C-alpha cells in the first residue's frame, strides 16, 4: 500500500525558528509541500516576508505567518509562541533551529563576551523556545520537537569554543527533556548536521580560506566518506520525518546528517 506523504501535515501547524533561510527555510518548504501551516520566526524581517510570499505562492492553501524575534531574549520567545497559538490554536511541530556560529578562535583568545553571545542564541534560545512550546504541547496533549544541534555537539571541532559548547548543551537538553515528556505524547529529538552548504557554512569557510574559500571547502569535505557538502533540502526531509507521526516512537535521539563525517574521528 502506498503512502501519500503530501498529507502528513494536513491540518497541522509547525513553528520554525531561523525560518527565513538555510535549514529552517528548507524545512519550511518541505513541510509546506506536505500540507503544514507555518509560523516562521527570524531576525531578518525582509527575508521572512520573502519566505512567506514564496511559500504561499508555491503551496496554495497553506497559511504562513511570520514574526521577527531574537531567540536569545526570553520575552520575545514567549511572544512568538503566544502568537503562534493565537493564530493556529495549537503547535503540532517545533523546529528549534535558530543559531549562530560565532567567531573562530582558540579557546584562550575566544573571549567571554563572544562565548556568552553564542550560548545566548544557540543554547538559551533553544531552552527558552522548548520550555514555552512544551507548556502548550502538554496542554494540547502532544506534539513533536526537533532541536538543531550539530556534529560540533558530538565531537570537538576546534576554534569554536562557544559553538561546540552550545551544541553539546543542546544535545544534553534534548535527552533530558525527552525523558521528562515521553509519557505525555511528546517526542523530543535533535539533528546533528555536518557540512551543509548554507550561508553560515559559507561564512565559516571564508573565515578559514578568505578569497580561496571554495578550495578550503573542497579540502574540508575531502575526509568525509561522501566527499561533498550536504544540501539543505536533505536536512529538511529529515526534520519533516521527525516532526511527522511516522516518527512518534523516536524520542531522545540525536541523528547525525553529515555523510558519515562523525564516524571518521
N, C-alpha and C positions, 0 to 999 in steps of 0.2 A: 504494500500500500504506500503510495507516495504521500509526502507531507508538504503542504503548501506553506513555505516559510514566510510568504508575504503576509500571513495572518497572525504571526506570533505576537505582535504588539498591538493588534487591533483593540481599540478602546482602552489603551494603557497610556500612562504618562511617564516620561523619562526626563529626569533632570541631569544636565551635564555641565560641570564647571570647566572653564577653559574651552568652552564650546565653540568659539569663533574661528578656531584654526587647528591645525595639527591633528592629534589623535582624537581630540574632542569633536572636531567637525567631522572627521572620518566616521566616528561612531554615530554621530547625529544623522549623517547621510544614510548609514546602513539601517538604523532602527526606523527612520522615517520611511524608507522603502518597504519596511515590514509593517507599517501602519501606525507607528507610535506618534502621539502628540508630544511636543518637545518644549522644554523650558531650558534655555541656554543662558549661562552666566559667563561673563568675561569682563576684563578691564577695558577692552577696546570697543567702544560704542559703535564706531563706524563699521568695524569688522562684524560685530553682532548683527547690525542691520543688514549688511550684505549677505550674511549667512541665512538670516531669516527669509529674505527675498528669494534666495537661491533654493532653499529647502521647500518653501511653499510652492514655488513655480514648478519644481521637479516632482513634487509629490502632492497632487491635487487632493484636497480633503483633509490633509494633515495640518493641524494647528501648531504654530510655532510662536512662543512668547520669549522675549529676551529681557535681560536686566543686567546693567553694569554693577559690578561689586568687586571688592577686594577681599578675597577669602581669608586673608590674614587678620581681618577685623571682624570680631565675633558679632557685633551688632549688624554688620552688613550681611553676614551669613544668615543670621536669624531673619533678616528682611527678605532675602531671596527665597528661603524655604517657605516662609509665611505667604509670600506672593504666589509661589507655585501651587500651594494648597488652595489658596483663594481662587486661582484660575481653573485648576483641574479637579479640585476636590480630594485628590489623593496623589501619592508618589509611588508608582509601582517599581520604578528602577532609578538608581542613582549612580552615575559615573562620576566619582570624586577625583577629578582629573587635573585640575589646575595646578601648575607647578612651574618652578624656575630652576635653571641650572646654577646660577651664581658664577662668580669668577673662578678661574683655575689658578691655584696657587698651593704651595706646600703648606702643611698644617701650621708651622710656626710663623708663617707670613700671611695666613688666611685672614686674620682679623676678626675680632669679636663682633663688630657691627655687621660684617658680611655674614658671619655664621648665624647670627640672630635673624637676619633678613631672610636667609634661605629657609631656615627652620620655621620661621613665621608663616611663610606661604606653604611649604611642602608638607610640614607635619602639623602645625597648629591649624592650618586651613583644612586639612583632612579631618582632624579631630572635631573642629567646630561643625563642619558640614555633616559628618556622620552622626554626631550627637543630636543635632536638630532633626535630621531626617529620620533617625531611629525613633524619636518621640512620635512622629507621625505614623511610621510603619507599625509600631506597637499598637497605636490607637486603631489603625485600619485593619490590623490582623495579618500583616505580612508584607513582604517586598524583598527586593534584591539589590545589593550594593556591590559595586566594584571600585576598589581603590587603586589609583595609579602608583605603583612602586617603580622598580627599575632593576635591571641586572646589577646596578650600583647599590641595591639594597640587599643583595645576597652574596656579594663579594666586594673586595676592595677595588677601586678604580684608579686611585692616585690623583693628586692635585685637586680633589673635590671634597674636602672635609665636610662642608655643610651639606652638599648634595647626598653624599654617601650616608652621613648620619641621619638625615631626614628620611631617606628612603628605607634604611634599616628600621627606623622608627615606625614608618607606615606599615611595614610587614608585621612588626610586633603588635601594633594596634589592631590590625586586621585579624590576626589569630586570636588575640584576647577577646575581642568583641564577638567573633564568630562563636566562641564558646558560650558567651553570655546569652545570645539571642536565638540560638538554633531551635529551641523549643517553641518559639513564637512565630514560626513560619517565615523567618528572616534569614537569608543566606548572605554572608559577607566574605568576599574573596578579593584577591589582589592580582594584578598582572605585573610582570617584570619585563618591560620591553628592553631590548638591546638597542643596537644602532638602527633606528628607524629614521628615514630621511624626512625630517621635519625642519622647520625654521630653527628650532632650538639646537638640533644636532648640527645643522649647517653653521650656526654661530659658534658652536664648540669647535668645529673643525677650523674655522677661521681664527680662533684663539690659538690653536695649535700650529696651523700652517700658513697663516697670513694669506697672501695672494696665491699661494700654492695649495689652498685648502682642498681642492679636488684630488690632488695627488696624495695629500695626507689622508683623505678618506679612503682611497684605494689601499693604502698601507694599513689603515685601521681595520678594514674588513678582511684583509688577506689571511688573518689567522682564524677567521670564522669558517666553520665547515661549509657554509654555503657561499662564502666569498662575495657577499653582496649586502647592501643595505635592505632592510625591510621596508615595506610600503605601509603608509598609514591605514589604507583600507584593509590590510591583513589584520592589523590590530583592531580595527573597527568590527570585523567579523567575529573575533574572539570575544570582545566585550559584549556584543549583541547576544552571543550564545550564553554568556554568563548571566546576563540580565533576563534571559528568557526562561520560561517554565521548563524548558528542556534541561536546565542546569540546577534545578531546585535541590538536588541531593549533593551538590558540590558546595562545600562550606569550609571556611578556614584555610583555603588552598591558595598558594602563590604559584602562578603559571608563568614561567619564562616564555617570551616570544622573541627570540633572538637568533634564530638559525642554528642554535646549538652552542653559542658562544659561552654560556655559563658552564658547559661541560668541559671546556678546554683549559680551565685554570684551576 
